[in-house]
Amino acid sequence: MKINRVRYLKGPNYFSYKPTLWIELDLEEMEFRPSNTIPHFTEQLLNVIPSLQTHTCSLGYEGGFVERLKEGTWMGHILEHIALELQWLAGIKVKRGKTITSEKKGIYFVTFDYKEPKSGLFSFEAALEIVEHLLRGETAVQAKPYIDKIESLYYEHKLGPSTEAIFNAAFDKKIPVERIGTDSLLRLGTGSKQKYVQATTTSQTSMIAVENSCDKQVTKSILESIGVPVPKGEVATTIEEIFEAADRLGYPLVIKPLNGRQGQGVNTNIKSRDELFNVVTCMEKHDKEFIIERYFEGNDYRLLVVNDRLVAASLRMPPFVIGNGKDSIRELIEEENKNPLRGEGHEKPMTKIPLNYIVSCYLEKWNMNLEYVPEKGRVIQVVGNANLSTGGQAIDVTDEVDPTIRDMAVTAAKAIGLDVAGVDVICPDISTPLDPEKVTVVEVNAAPGIRMHHYPSKGKKRDVGKEIVDYLFSNRTDASIPIVSITGTNGKTTTTRMVKHFLEEEGTTVGMTNSDGVYVGNQCIDEGDCSGPISARKILSHPRVDIAVLETARGGILREGLAFRHCDVGIVTNVSEDHLGKDGIETFDQLVKVKRIIPEVVIENGYCILNADDPEVVKMAGYTDGQVIFTSLSENNTHLIEAINKGDTVWYLNSKGMIVCNENGDEISFLPAKDIPITINGHAKHNISNLLQALAAAYSQGQTIEKLKEKAISFQPNVEQSKGRFNILNVKGRQILLDYAHNIAGLHAFFDTVQHLDANKIFTVFAAPGDRPDHDIIKMGKIAVKNSDETIFREDKDLRGRLPLETAKLLRIGGTEELSGQKRIHMIMDEMNAYQHAWNLSVEGDLLIFLYDHFPTVTEFIEKVQSHVETKAIKNIS
């Protein structure tokens, strides 16, 4: 068995709204060996991973998967279940999986949930290894090493607890959120509304405030100047200065790096010169400046302030071990570090207690070392501070904070200038009023960790992540620019372009992705087929964009899922058979499901605009939380009439050729369709359908009818506004028509419009995409020849898996069925040469239809003709 391809479907996708791993698996010889034909396989697998017995599988009850194993199921399905279970045993809560068979023998598409990419993929690779061990008769294989590695990969690469809390809070609030890079940077919101969070530093955090908080002496000076109690202290840079300052201040003392963080290098309650000497000799050599200050007796509290509000408070306790009379302090720490809640750095709710000089130096104060064996029941504090970063614990005391101390903490954060601050306070009892003789603020921290509040050792959890998100954005509207997503088989690009045009106005920048590029306002920032999620993210992350209009094609959805979890407007133009047989989408019903994802992700109170003339699109109304707006080319459409009777908004073409909006039962006449350029004098029914949906989208977003009339009249089917979509150019007495019709439905709609154009003869240059089924290519050849006097079949540069001449010959097979009278078929494989051949055959008054592959090629040809470059004869392939 081998893995052919791997895809990470990060956004909502065909299989799930959650991140999904998609693996193309070749079973090779195992295609012929279902589980019930492999002696003892089921028993051996359950011996390695007994918890697989709890899987329900499609049978819906516990033990269902085991039944499937005994009845006989294939390895793709088995590996899916193993990968999910290995993740679950590693502490990663995932459940959903599905395996799909391909039309190709032995090829399966295995999909399952993942939380983090590296651990997710390794879970499948581990499943494959375990099965291959069993198939080779190696029954001693154990799951634990694989589970341990999955857990290690997960915690190594996932977000830390503080950042994850903010991510989850934004996610729950339906605010767009994504991780940038591999560290702790998050982007919240989209477009011009986006903000950033790094750990708990926000894009609203003042840089000078961070600088103030990092310099502990500056912090003390600012606080002291406004009457906030702080301990007396001095800054020292040499050992001599440290001891001189200690003599002046008196013992007990605290010493810490001037610009330290996360409790590193902090030593407290130093009672004598001897203790101070021991501490100084253990200090980090790279620290050059220290602050020495008086030690305050009392408890160590962390007060978390967000936007001038106290949102959480914790009593912090230094790490400790309890003696058992047998084990050394080192062994007791090692045992405590096995606690599953403890991990390296910030990966888990608590940090492992360090086994380094920090502990050694602290123990020396008490004449102990790591090899010391404490008597049974004795509590040994092993670090001189209570920071979680050095293994400390936290107890929630938010509800106990006295108002005077609360106000002091808020004042301290505000004085330093921090929007999110961790204020460290020493006092005997935080529930009693402020006594400046007994209470002191020792630090005000920028980027405070919040895991102690989310995962307290004792007490109530406080959702500080939510508090930070609520401070940044009051609701989703504040965070997310409007997203209009357009999908369907045909008409997506034209509809997308019109929606952008209709929404553009002074002071509003509309970003757009479509099949020819990425646009920010009128600036093209990328070219090519940009109808997938990578291009969509360029618009959604662009700080100038106020509205996103995104063409959303099938291929991008299947490759990576959507670039957004929700959209404000979802449009489905139509669905017809196209691209079947690719990426596990074998049937028309499966294709419909792919397109249906857009209605499914329309946000509640958003709008879902559906073509009521397409029965499959109509059914999608049952899968959306948005308000459905039907559009139709007929006022007699039954779905339209039902919607009108319910008072819904609809857009349609009436029997007199007038475009009408019906809202709450009131008819609003828009414009005669023939007066709108994109309709080609009212003949291009497919463009009228696209126009209705674009109008419905723009109207739903607040554009007025009068404004939309101006916009509709000003949108031209030319190269500037609608490149490559029914562009008619007059060149030396001939008409050249450029279009991208490339499937059966698209060709029918295109030629239905062409028949209304005046021309002596029609010359059509056409190639079929190679990834279409043979019968579709043959039918497209038939349509082209039926509607043309002379047809030139060519081939695209990208043959999409076909042999040279293969698609052209299939087109000719279909076209030959339509040959009659003076009709002729020509075979010119090169795109430029095909256009040249059509030109050579034509005379003034003829219509040349160029159904292009590469738009620059067709424009290059037209420029050459217009500049009087001499034409050449082209050899026809028989």
C-alpha positions in Angstrom: 0.0 0.0 0.0 1.2 3.5 -0.7 0.1 7.1 -0.2 -0.2 8.9 -3.6 -1.4 12.3 -2.5 -2.2 14.3 0.7 -4.4 17.3 1.0 -5.1 19.5 4.0 -8.7 20.8 3.7 -8.4 23.6 6.1 -11.8 25.3 5.7 -15.3 23.9 5.2 -15.2 21.2 2.6 -17.0 18.4 0.9 -16.7 16.1 3.9 -16.9 18.4 7.0 -17.0 21.9 8.2 -13.8 21.0 10.3 -10.2 20.7 9.1 -10.0 17.4 7.2 -7.1 15.3 6.0 -7.7 13.8 2.5 -5.4 11.0 1.4 -5.4 9.2 -1.9 -4.4 5.7 -1.1 -3.4 2.9 -3.5 -4.1 -0.5 -1.9 -2.1 -2.3 -4.5 -2.4 -6.0 -3.8 -4.5 -5.4 -0.7 -7.4 -4.4 -3.0 -7.9 -8.2 -3.3 -7.6 -8.9 0.4 -10.5 -7.6 2.6 -10.1 -8.0 6.3 -12.1 -11.3 6.6 -9.7 -13.0 4.2 -6.6 -12.3 6.4 -6.2 -15.0 9.1 -6.3 -13.6 12.7 -6.1 -10.0 11.4 -9.0 -8.7 13.4 -7.9 -10.3 16.7 -4.3 -9.1 16.3 -5.4 -5.5 15.4 -7.7 -5.4 18.5 -4.9 -6.7 20.6 -2.7 -3.8 19.5 -5.5 -1.1 19.9 -8.2 -2.6 22.1 -10.2 0.7 22.1 -11.1 0.2 18.4 -13.9 -2.0 19.9 -15.8 1.1 20.9 -16.0 2.4 17.3 -19.6 2.4 16.0 -18.8 2.8 12.3 -21.7 3.2 9.9 -23.7 0.7 11.9 -24.3 3.3 14.6 -23.6 1.2 17.7 -20.5 0.4 19.8 -18.8 -2.6 18.2 -20.0 -1.8 14.8 -16.5 -1.4 13.4 -15.5 -4.8 14.7 -18.5 -6.3 12.9 -17.3 -4.7 9.7 -13.9 -6.2 10.2 -15.2 -9.6 10.7 -17.6 -9.3 7.7 -14.8 -8.0 5.6 -13.9 -4.4 4.9 -11.0 -2.9 2.9 -7.8 -1.4 4.2 -8.6 2.2 3.4 -11.6 2.1 5.8 -9.5 0.3 8.4 -6.7 2.8 8.3 -9.2 5.7 8.7 -10.4 4.2 12.0 -6.9 3.5 13.2 -5.7 7.0 12.4 -8.6 8.5 14.3 -8.1 6.3 17.3 -4.4 6.9 17.5 -5.1 10.7 17.6 -7.8 10.2 20.3 -5.4 8.1 22.4 -2.9 10.9 22.1 -5.4 13.3 23.6 -6.5 14.9 20.3 -10.3 14.8 20.3 -11.3 13.9 16.7 -14.1 11.7 15.6 -15.2 12.0 12.0 -13.9 10.0 9.1 -15.0 8.7 5.7 -13.4 6.5 3.0 -14.6 6.7 -0.6 -13.9 4.3 -3.3 -12.6 5.5 -6.7 -13.5 4.3 -10.2 -9.9 3.3 -10.5 -9.3 -0.2 -9.1 -7.5 -0.1 -5.8 -7.6 3.7 -5.3 -9.4 5.0 -2.2 -9.9 8.5 -0.8 -9.5 8.4 2.9 -10.7 11.4 4.9 -10.6 12.1 8.6 -10.5 15.0 11.1 -7.3 16.5 12.3 -6.4 19.3 14.7 -2.8 19.9 13.7 -1.3 18.9 10.3 1.9 17.1 11.3 0.4 14.9 14.0 -2.6 14.3 11.8 -0.6 13.0 8.9 1.7 10.9 11.1 -1.4 9.3 12.6 -2.2 7.8 9.2 1.4 6.9 8.5 1.5 5.2 11.9 -1.7 3.3 11.1 -0.2 2.1 7.8 3.0 0.9 9.6 1.0 -0.9 12.3 -1.1 -2.7 9.7 1.9 -3.6 7.6 3.6 -5.1 10.7 0.5 -7.3 11.3 0.4 -8.3 7.6 4.0 -9.5 7.9 3.1 -11.5 10.9 4.9 -9.2 13.4 2.4 -9.4 16.2 4.6 -7.8 18.8 4.0 -4.3 17.4 2.9 -1.8 20.1 0.7 1.3 19.6 2.2 3.3 22.5 5.4 4.6 20.7 3.2 5.8 17.8 0.7 7.5 20.3 3.6 9.2 22.1 5.0 10.6 18.9 1.6 11.8 17.8 1.2 13.6 21.1 4.7 15.0 20.9 4.1 16.3 17.3 0.8 17.8 18.3 2.0 19.7 21.3 5.2 20.8 19.6 3.3 22.4 16.7 -0.1 23.4 18.0 -0.9 26.8 19.4 0.0 27.4 23.1 -2.8 27.6 25.7 -3.0 31.4 25.8 -3.1 31.9 22.0 -5.4 28.9 21.6 -7.8 30.4 24.1 -8.0 33.6 22.0 -8.3 31.5 18.8 -11.2 29.5 20.2 -13.0 32.5 21.6 -12.9 34.2 18.1 -14.0 30.9 16.5 -17.0 30.6 18.9 -18.0 34.2 18.1 -17.9 33.4 14.4 -15.1 36.0 13.9 -12.6 35.0 11.2 -9.3 33.9 12.8 -6.2 32.2 11.4 -2.7 31.5 12.6 0.0 33.3 10.7 3.2 31.3 10.4 4.1 28.7 13.0 4.3 30.8 16.2 1.7 32.6 18.2 0.6 35.3 15.7 -3.2 35.4 15.0 -5.1 37.5 12.5 -8.6 38.2 13.7 -11.1 39.6 11.3 -10.7 40.3 7.5 -9.8 43.0 5.1 -9.9 46.6 6.4 -11.3 45.4 9.7 -8.6 42.9 10.7 -6.5 43.1 13.8 -3.6 41.0 15.1 -2.8 39.3 18.3 0.7 37.9 19.3 0.3 35.8 22.4 -1.8 38.4 24.3 -0.2 41.5 22.7 -2.8 43.0 20.4 -2.4 45.3 17.4 -3.9 48.0 19.7 -1.1 47.6 22.2 1.1 50.7 22.4 4.8 49.9 21.7 5.9 52.5 24.2 3.7 50.9 26.8 5.5 47.6 26.2 8.8 49.3 26.5 7.7 50.8 29.8 6.6 47.5 31.2 9.8 45.7 30.2 11.9 48.2 32.1 11.0 47.4 35.7 12.6 50.5 37.0 10.6 52.7 34.6 7.5 50.8 35.6 8.2 51.6 39.3 8.9 55.2 38.6 5.6 55.7 36.7 3.6 53.9 39.3 5.2 55.6 42.2 4.6 59.0 40.6 0.8 58.4 40.8 0.7 56.9 44.2 0.5 53.2 43.4 2.5 51.4 46.1 5.7 49.8 44.9 8.7 48.3 46.8 11.7 50.4 47.3 14.6 49.4 45.1 17.7 50.2 43.1 19.3 49.2 39.8 22.7 47.6 39.9 25.1 46.4 37.2 28.0 44.9 39.2 28.3 42.6 42.2 29.7 45.4 44.2 26.7 47.6 43.4 24.3 44.7 44.3 25.8 44.4 47.8 26.0 48.1 48.3 22.3 48.5 47.4 21.4 45.6 49.6 23.1 47.2 52.6 21.2 50.5 51.9 17.8 48.8 51.5 18.1 46.2 54.2 17.0 42.5 54.2 14.9 40.6 53.2 15.3 41.4 49.5 14.3 40.4 46.0 16.7 40.4 43.1 15.7 40.0 39.4 16.9 41.0 35.9 16.0 44.6 35.0 14.4 43.4 31.8 13.4 39.9 32.8 10.3 38.0 31.8 8.2 35.0 32.8 9.8 34.9 36.3 13.2 34.0 34.9 16.0 34.9 37.3 13.7 36.1 40.1 14.9 35.3 43.6 12.8 36.3 46.6 13.0 36.5 50.4 16.8 36.7 50.5 17.5 37.2 54.2 21.2 37.7 54.5 24.5 38.6 52.7 25.4 34.9 52.6 22.1 34.0 50.9 22.6 36.9 48.5 26.1 35.7 47.7 24.8 32.2 46.8 22.1 33.7 44.6 24.5 36.1 42.8 26.9 33.3 42.0 24.0 31.3 40.4 22.6 34.2 38.3 22.6 34.1 34.5 25.9 35.6 33.1 24.1 37.3 30.2 22.0 39.5 32.5 23.9 42.7 32.9 21.5 44.9 34.9 19.5 43.9 38.0 16.9 45.4 40.2 17.2 44.9 44.0 14.2 45.8 46.1 12.7 45.2 49.5 10.8 41.9 49.9 7.2 42.1 51.0 5.7 39.3 53.0 2.4 38.0 51.6 0.8 36.1 48.8 1.7 36.4 45.2 -1.3 37.4 43.0 -1.7 38.0 39.3 -4.5 40.4 38.3 -5.4 40.4 34.6 -6.6 43.7 33.2 -8.2 44.0 29.7 -9.3 47.4 28.4 -9.4 49.0 31.9 -11.3 46.1 33.4 -10.2 43.5 35.9 -11.3 40.2 34.2 -9.4 37.6 36.2 -7.2 37.1 39.3 -5.1 34.2 40.5 -3.2 33.3 43.6 0.1 32.0 42.3 1.9 29.2 44.3 5.5 28.3 43.7 6.2 24.7 42.6 6.7 22.2 45.4 7.0 18.5 46.0 6.0 16.5 49.0 8.5 14.1 50.6 7.9 10.4 50.9 11.0 9.5 52.9 12.5 7.5 50.0 12.9 9.6 46.9 15.3 12.5 46.4 14.0 16.0 45.4 15.2 15.2 41.9 13.1 12.0 41.7 10.1 13.7 43.2 10.3 16.5 40.6 10.6 13.9 37.8 7.5 12.1 39.1 5.5 15.4 39.3 6.6 16.2 35.8 4.9 13.0 34.5 1.6 14.8 35.4 -0.2 14.9 32.0 -1.2 18.5 32.6 2.5 19.5 32.6 4.4 20.0 29.5 7.4 21.8 28.0 7.2 25.6 27.9 3.6 26.8 27.3 2.3 23.7 25.4 0.1 22.5 28.3 -1.9 24.0 31.2 1.1 23.7 33.5 4.8 23.8 32.8 7.2 21.1 33.9 9.3 22.0 37.0 12.8 22.8 35.8 15.7 20.6 36.8 18.5 23.2 36.5 20.4 25.9 38.3 17.2 27.7 39.2 16.2 24.9 41.5 19.7 24.1 42.6 20.4 27.7 43.6 17.1 28.0 45.4 17.6 24.8 47.4 21.1 26.0 48.4 19.4 28.8 50.4 18.0 26.0 52.7 21.1 23.9 52.7 19.5 21.3 50.4 20.3 20.0 46.9 18.5 17.9 44.3 19.8 14.7 45.9 18.4 15.5 49.3 15.7 13.1 50.5 12.9 14.9 52.5 11.0 13.1 55.2 7.5 11.8 54.5 4.9 14.6 54.4 7.3 17.5 54.3 6.5 20.2 51.7 9.5 21.4 49.8 9.3 24.6 47.7 11.7 24.1 44.9 11.7 27.5 43.0 11.9 31.0 44.5 8.9 32.5 42.5 5.4 31.5 41.6 5.5 32.0 37.9 3.7 29.3 35.8 6.7 29.4 33.4 8.9 27.9 36.2 6.4 25.3 37.2 4.1 27.2 39.5 0.4 26.6 40.1 -2.6 29.0 40.2 -5.8 29.3 42.2 -8.6 31.5 40.9 -9.6 34.3 43.3 -11.4 36.7 40.9 -14.5 36.9 43.0 -12.5 37.7 46.1 -10.7 40.8 44.9 -11.5 43.9 47.0 -12.7 46.9 44.9 -9.8 49.0 46.2 -7.2 46.5 45.0 -9.1 46.0 41.7 -9.0 49.8 41.1 -5.3 49.8 41.9 -4.6 47.1 39.3 -6.6 48.9 36.7 -4.8 52.2 37.4 -1.4 50.5 37.2 -2.2 49.0 33.7 -3.6 52.3 32.5 -0.6 54.3 33.8 1.8 52.1 31.9 -0.5 52.3 28.8 -1.3 48.6 28.3 -4.6 47.4 27.0 -3.9 43.9 28.2 -1.8 43.7 31.3 -0.8 41.2 34.0 -0.4 43.2 37.3 1.6 41.3 39.9 0.6 42.2 43.5 2.0 41.0 46.8 -0.4 41.3 49.7 -1.5 39.3 52.7 -5.1 39.0 51.7 -6.6 40.2 48.4 -10.1 40.3 49.8 -9.3 43.1 52.2 -9.1 46.8 51.4 -5.8 48.3 50.1 -3.2 49.0 52.8 -0.1 50.7 51.2 2.0 49.4 54.0 1.2 45.8 53.3 0.3 45.8 49.5 2.7 46.4 46.7 2.7 46.2 42.9 5.9 44.4 41.9 5.4 44.3 38.1 3.1 45.2 35.3 3.5 42.8 32.4 2.8 43.2 28.7 1.8 40.0 26.9 0.7 38.2 30.1 0.1 34.5 30.0 -3.6 33.6 30.5 -3.4 29.8 30.8 -3.5 30.1 34.6 -6.9 31.7 34.3 -8.2 29.1 31.8 -6.7 26.1 33.6 -6.5 27.0 37.4 -5.3 24.3 39.7 -8.3 25.1 41.8 -11.3 27.4 41.4 -13.4 28.7 38.5 -12.1 28.9 35.0 -12.0 32.4 33.5 -12.4 32.8 29.8 -9.8 35.6 29.4 -9.5 34.7 25.7 -13.1 35.7 25.2 -12.5 39.0 27.1 -9.7 39.9 24.8 -11.7 39.1 21.7 -14.7 41.0 23.0 -12.5 44.0 23.6 -11.2 43.9 20.1 -14.6 43.2 18.4 -18.0 43.7 19.8 -19.5 41.3 17.2 -18.7 39.5 13.9 -19.8 42.6 11.8 -17.1 44.6 13.5 -14.5 42.0 12.5 -15.5 40.7 9.1 -15.8 42.6 5.9 -18.9 41.4 3.8 -18.0 38.3 1.8 -19.9 37.5 -1.4 -19.1 34.0 -2.7 -20.2 32.9 -6.2 -20.2 29.2 -7.3 -21.8 27.1 -10.0 -20.9 25.4 -13.2 -21.2 28.3 -15.6 -21.5 32.1 -15.3 -19.4 32.4 -12.1 -16.8 34.8 -13.6 -19.3 37.1 -15.2 -21.5 37.2 -12.1 -18.5 37.9 -9.9 -17.4 40.8 -12.1 -20.9 42.3 -12.1 -21.2 42.0 -8.3 -17.9 43.9 -7.9 -19.0 46.6 -10.3 -22.3 47.0 -8.6 -20.8 47.3 -5.2 -18.1 49.8 -6.0 -18.5 53.3 -4.9 -16.5 56.3 -3.6 -14.5 55.4 -0.5 -15.2 51.6 -0.7 -12.6 49.2 -2.0 -13.9 46.0 -3.4 -11.6 43.0 -3.7 -12.3 40.3 -6.2 -11.0 36.9 -7.2 -12.1 35.2 -10.4 -10.8 32.9 -13.2 -8.4 35.5 -14.6 -6.9 37.2 -11.5 -7.0 38.8 -8.1 -8.1 42.5 -8.0 -8.0 45.1 -5.2 -10.1 47.9 -6.6 -8.9 48.3 -10.1 -5.4 47.0 -9.4 -4.7 43.4 -10.5 -2.3 41.9 -8.0 -2.2 38.4 -9.4 -3.0 36.8 -12.8 -4.3 33.4 -13.8 -7.1 31.2 -12.6 -7.5 32.6 -9.2 -10.8 31.1 -8.2 -9.5 29.0 -5.3 -8.8 29.5 -1.6 -5.2 30.8 -1.9 -6.4 33.7 -4.0 -9.4 34.3 -1.7 -7.0 34.6 1.3 -5.1 37.4 -0.6 -8.3 39.4 -0.7 -9.5 38.5 2.8 -6.1 39.5 4.4 -5.6 42.7 2.4 -5.9 45.7 4.7 -7.4 48.0 2.0 -10.3 45.7 1.1 -13.8 46.7 2.4 -15.9 44.1 0.6 -14.8 40.7 -0.8 -16.4 39.2 -4.0 -15.0 35.7 -4.5 -15.5 33.3 -7.4 -15.4 29.9 -5.7 -14.7 27.0 -8.0 -15.1 23.3 -7.4 -11.4 22.6 -7.8 -10.3 24.9 -5.0 -13.0 23.5 -2.6 -11.7 20.0 -3.2 -8.0 20.9 -3.0 -8.1 22.9 0.3 -11.7 23.7 1.4 -13.0 27.2 1.6 -10.9 30.2 2.6 -13.7 31.3 4.9 -16.1 29.7 7.5 -19.0 32.0 6.7 -20.1 34.3 3.9 -22.6 37.1 4.0 -24.0 36.4 0.5 -23.8 33.0 -1.3 -24.7 32.7 -5.0 -25.2 29.5 -6.9 -25.6 30.1 -10.7 -26.4 26.6 -11.9 -25.1 23.0 -11.7 -24.5 20.7 -14.7 -22.3 17.7 -15.3 -18.7 18.9 -15.5 -15.3 17.7 -14.1 -16.8 14.3 -13.1 -14.3 11.6 -12.4 -11.8 13.8 -10.6 -10.8 13.8 -6.9 -13.4 11.3 -5.9 -16.3 13.3 -7.4 -17.7 10.6 -9.7 -21.5 11.4 -9.8 -23.6 14.4 -10.5 -25.1 14.2 -7.0 -21.6 14.5 -5.5 -20.9 17.5 -7.7 -24.1 19.1 -6.4 -23.0 18.5 -2.9 -19.7 20.3 -3.6 -21.5 23.4 -4.9 -24.0 23.3 -2.0 -21.2 24.1 0.5 -21.6 27.8 -0.3 -25.3 27.9 0.7 -24.4 25.9 3.8 -21.9 28.5 5.1 -24.0 31.5 4.5 -24.2 33.2 7.9 -27.5 33.5 9.7 -29.2 36.8 8.6 -27.1 36.6 5.4 -28.5 36.0 1.9 -28.5 32.9 -0.3 -29.2 33.7 -3.9 -30.4 30.7 -5.9 -31.3 30.2 -9.6 -34.9 29.0 -9.4 -34.7 27.7 -13.0 -32.3 25.0 -11.9 -34.0 22.2 -10.0 -30.8 21.1 -8.2 -30.0 24.7 -7.1 -33.6 25.1 -5.8 -33.1 22.2 -3.4 -30.2 24.0 -1.8 -32.7 26.3 -0.2 -33.1 23.6 2.4 -29.4 23.7 3.4 -28.9 27.4 4.3 -29.3 29.6 7.3 -29.5 32.6 5.1 -32.5 34.4 3.6 -33.2 32.7 0.3 -33.6 35.0 -2.8 -34.7 33.2 -5.9 -34.0 34.5 -9.4 -35.7 33.3 -12.6 -36.0 34.0 -16.3 -39.8 33.4 -16.0 -42.4 35.1 -13.9 -44.3 31.8 -14.0 -41.6 29.8 -12.1 -43.5 28.0 -9.3 -40.7 28.5 -6.8 -40.7 32.2 -7.6 -44.5 32.4 -7.1 -44.3 30.6 -3.8 -41.6 32.9 -2.6 -43.6 36.0 -3.6 -46.6 34.7 -1.8 -44.5 34.4 1.4 -43.3 38.0 1.0 -39.7 37.0 0.1 -37.6 39.1 -2.2 -37.1 37.8 -5.7 -35.7 39.0 -9.0 -37.0 37.8 -12.4 -37.6 38.6 -16.1 -41.2 39.1 -16.9 -43.0 38.2 -20.1 -42.5 41.7 -21.5 -38.7 41.5 -21.1 -38.6 43.7 -18.1 -36.3 42.9 -15.1 -38.4 43.0 -11.9 -37.6 43.0 -8.2 -40.5 41.8 -6.0 -40.1 42.7 -2.4 -42.7 42.1 0.3 -45.3 41.7 -2.5 -44.4 45.0 -4.2 -43.2 44.9 -7.8 -40.3 47.2 -8.7 -39.7 47.5 -12.4 -35.9 47.8 -13.0 -35.0 48.1 -16.7 -35.8 46.3 -19.9 -33.3 43.5 -20.3 -32.5 44.5 -23.9 -31.3 48.0 -22.6 -28.6 46.4 -20.5 -25.4 45.8 -22.5 -24.4 42.5 -20.9 -27.6 40.9 -22.2 -26.6 41.4 -25.8 -29.8 43.1 -26.8 -31.7 40.7 -24.5 -30.6 37.6 -26.4 -28.0 36.3 -24.0 -30.4 34.5 -21.6 -27.4 33.1 -19.6 -26.2 36.6 -19.0 -29.6 37.8 -18.0 -29.6 35.0 -15.4 -26.2 36.1 -14.2 -27.3 39.7 -14.1 -30.4 38.9 -11.9 -28.2 37.2 -9.3 -25.6 40.0 -9.3 -28.4 42.6 -8.9 -29.9 40.5 -6.0 -26.6 40.3 -4.3 -25.8 44.1 -4.5 -29.4 45.0 -3.5 -29.1 42.8 -0.4 -26.0 44.7 0.6 -27.8 48.1 0.5 -27.3 49.4 -3.0 -30.4 51.3 -4.2 -32.4 50.5 -7.3 -31.5 53.8 -8.9 -27.8 53.3 -8.3 -28.0 49.7 -9.7 -29.7 51.0 -12.8 -26.7 53.3 -13.5 -24.3 50.4 -12.7 -26.1 47.9 -15.0 -26.1 50.3 -17.9 -22.4 51.0 -17.4 -21.2 47.4 -17.3 -20.1 46.5 -20.8 -19.3 43.0 -22.3 -15.9 44.2 -23.4 -12.3 43.2 -22.7 -11.9 46.0 -20.1 -14.9 45.0 -17.9 -15.7 41.4 -18.9 -12.5 40.0 -20.4 -13.0 36.8 -22.4 -16.8 36.6 -21.9 -18.7 37.3 -25.1 -16.4 40.1 -26.2 -17.2 41.2 -29.8 -14.4 43.0 -31.7 -14.7 44.5 -35.2 -11.4 43.7 -37.0 -11.0 44.6 -40.7 -14.6 44.0 -41.6 -15.0 40.8 -39.6 -16.4 40.2 -36.2 -14.2 38.3 -33.7 -16.1 36.9 -30.7 -14.0 35.8 -27.7 -15.4 33.5 -25.1 -14.4 30.7 -22.7 -17.3 28.3 -23.1 -15.7 24.9 -22.3 -18.5 22.5 -21.3 -21.7 21.2 -22.7 -24.1 23.5 -20.9 -21.8 26.5 -21.5 -21.6 25.8 -25.2 -25.4 25.5 -25.6 -25.9 28.9 -23.8 -23.2 30.5 -25.9 -24.5 29.4 -29.3 -28.1 30.2 -28.3 -26.9 33.8 -28.2 -24.7 33.6 -31.3 -27.6 32.7 -33.5 -29.0 36.2 -33.0 -25.8 37.8 -34.5 -25.6 38.8 -38.1 -22.9 37.0 -40.1 -22.2 35.6 -43.5 -20.3 32.6 -42.3 -19.4 31.4 -38.8 -15.9 30.1 -38.1 -15.4 28.5 -34.7 -12.0 27.7 -33.1 -12.4 25.3 -30.2 -10.6 22.8 -27.9 -12.1 20.6 -25.2 -10.4 20.3 -21.8 -8.7 16.9 -21.7 -10.0 16.0 -18.2 -13.6 15.6 -19.5 -15.0 12.2 -20.2 -14.8 11.0 -23.8 -18.6 11.2 -24.4 -18.6 14.8 -23.2 -15.8 15.7 -25.6 -17.6 14.0 -28.5 -20.8 15.9 -27.6 -19.0 19.3 -27.4 -17.5 18.6 -30.9 -21.0 17.9 -32.2 -22.4 21.2 -30.7 -19.5 23.3 -32.2 -19.9 21.9 -35.7 -23.7 22.1 -35.6 -23.6 25.8 -34.9 -20.7 26.7 -37.3 -20.0 26.8 -41.0 -16.3 26.0 -40.5 -14.9 24.5 -37.3 -11.2 24.4 -36.4 -10.5 22.0 -33.6 -7.2 22.6 -31.7 -5.8 21.4 -28.4 -4.9 23.2 -25.2 -1.3 23.4 -24.1 -2.2 21.4 -21.0 -3.5 18.1 -22.3 -4.6 17.1 -18.7 -3.5 13.6 -19.0 -4.4 13.0 -22.7 -2.1 12.0 -25.5 -1.4 14.6 -28.3 -4.3 14.7 -30.8 -6.5 12.6 -28.5 -9.1 15.2 -27.6 -9.1 16.8 -31.1 -9.9 13.4 -32.6 -12.7 12.9 -30.1 -14.1 16.3 -31.1 -13.9 15.4 -34.7 -15.8 12.2 -34.1 -18.7 14.2 -32.6 -18.4 17.0 -35.2 -18.5 14.5 -38.1 -22.1 13.5 -37.1 -23.2 17.1 -37.8 -21.4 17.6 -41.2 -23.8 18.5 -44.0 -23.8 20.8 -47.0 -20.8 23.1 -47.0 -19.8 22.5 -43.4 -16.1 21.6 -42.9 -13.8 20.5 -40.0 -10.2 21.5 -39.8 -7.6 20.2 -37.3 -4.9 22.8 -36.3 -3.4 21.9 -32.9 -1.5 25.1 -32.0 -3.8 27.8 -30.6 -2.2 30.7 -32.5 -2.1 28.8 -35.7 -5.7 27.8 -35.3 -6.7 31.5 -35.1 -4.6 32.3 -38.1 -6.2 29.5 -40.1 -9.7 30.7 -39.3 -8.7 34.3 -40.4 -7.2 33.0 -43.6 -10.4 31.2 -44.5 -12.7 34.2 -43.6 -13.7 37.3 -45.6 -15.3 40.5 -44.6 -18.8 40.0 -43.1 -17.9 36.7 -41.4 -17.9 35.9 -37.7 -14.9 34.3 -36.1 -15.5 32.6 -32.7 -12.4 32.1 -30.7 -13.1 29.9 -27.7 -9.7 30.5 -26.2 -7.4 28.7 -23.8 -4.8 31.4 -23.1 -6.2 34.9 -23.4 -2.9 36.6 -24.1 -2.5 34.4 -27.2 -5.8 35.6 -28.7 -5.0 39.2 -28.0 -1.6 38.8 -29.5 -3.1 37.4 -32.7 -5.6 40.3 -32.9 -2.9 42.8 -32.4 -0.9 41.2 -35.2 -3.8 41.3 -37.6 -4.6 44.9 -36.7 -1.0 45.9 -37.3 -1.1 44.4 -40.9 1.4 41.7 -40.2 1.5 39.3 -43.2 -0.5 36.1 -42.6 0.7 32.7 -43.5 -0.9 29.5 -44.7 -1.5 26.9 -42.0 -1.3 23.2 -42.6 -4.5 21.4 -41.8 -4.1 18.0 -40.0 -6.4 15.5 -41.6 
